[in-house]
Amino acid sequence: MDPTGTRDADDVSTDELAKHVEIMHGVPARFVEAVEVKEMHEGQTVWEGAVKVFDLVGHPKAKRAYAWSHPTEGGKRKFIAVLGLPPVDGPTMAVRASILATVKTKN
């Protein structure tokens, strides 16, 4: 759908996404489940897709990571993997944290 990540998260296998989580965070990642998330703001959908939940093995601070990807220009993909550290306590909060980080980066 659109480059912010809506609906295109399902285009990557869980194995491929796990590899990216492992590269980003330096520990093995085991797939747990996929959770559909729809984040709204002022009546508009700002993000919608499947967030993959991974258990992290041996990470010093986090037991979980929440990950997805979306296409970028030129046919490549951007991979996002948010650690399950407060205030991130699940897939919805991971999406919100990612959106907030993107907004802060742009300002």
N, C-alpha and C positions, 0 to 999 in steps of 0.2 A: 504494500500500500504506500505509505509515505515514509520518507527517510528518517523520521523520528523513532521508528521501530514498530509502528502499528501493523499488526497482522503478519509481518514477514519473519517474526521470530521462529516460526515453525519450519523454516527452510533449511535448518541445520540439524544434523542428528545429535542426539544426546551425547554420543561418544566424542564427536568433534567439539562440542561445547565443553565437555569435561576436560579435554586436552587444553583448551584455552584457559579454563579456570586454573588448571594445574600450572600452566606457564605464568599466569598473572600472579598467583599467590604462593607458588613454590611448594605445594603439598598435593598428594593424591586427592582426587575428588570422585566421590561415588554418587551416581544419580539416585535420587529418592523419589521425586514426583515432578509432574508439570502442573502448574496452577494457572488458570486463566485469570488475568487481571485487566480491569478496565478502570482507568484513572480519568476522572472528570474534573473540569474546572469551569465554573460559571456556565454550566449546562453544555459544555463542549467536551467531546472525548479528546484528551491530549495524549493518551497512550492506551493501546489495547493489544494484548497478545498473551502468549504462554511464557511464564517465567519458570525456568527449570531450577529445581532445588537440589543442591548437592551437599552431602556430608563431606567435611574436610577431615583428612586423616593426618594428625600431627601438627596442625596449625597452632602456634603459640597462644593465640587469642580467640579465634573463632572456630565454632564447630560446624557452621553452615555457610554456604555461599548461594547467592541467587543470581542466575545468569540468563542472558538472552543475547540476540544479535539482530542487526538490521543492515540492509544494503546501504552502501554509500555510492557516491559518484564513481564511475569507472568500473562498475561491476564487482567491487570489493565489498567486504563486510566489516562492520564494526562490532566488536564483542564487548559486552559489559558484564562484569562480575562484581557484585556488591557483597562484601562480607557481612555476615549476620552479627554485627556488633551494635550495641545500643546507639541510637534508637531503632535501628533496623532489627525487627523481630519477625519478619515474614516477607513474602513476595510483594505485597502491596507497599509496605514501607520501603523495600528495596527500590521499587520503581519511583516512589516519591523522592527518595534520597538522590537517585540518579538525575531526575528532572531538576531538582533544586541545585545540584552541582553544575548542571549544564547552564542553568539560568545565571548562576553566580559567575561562571566562567565568561559568559557573554557580556556581563555588565562591568 
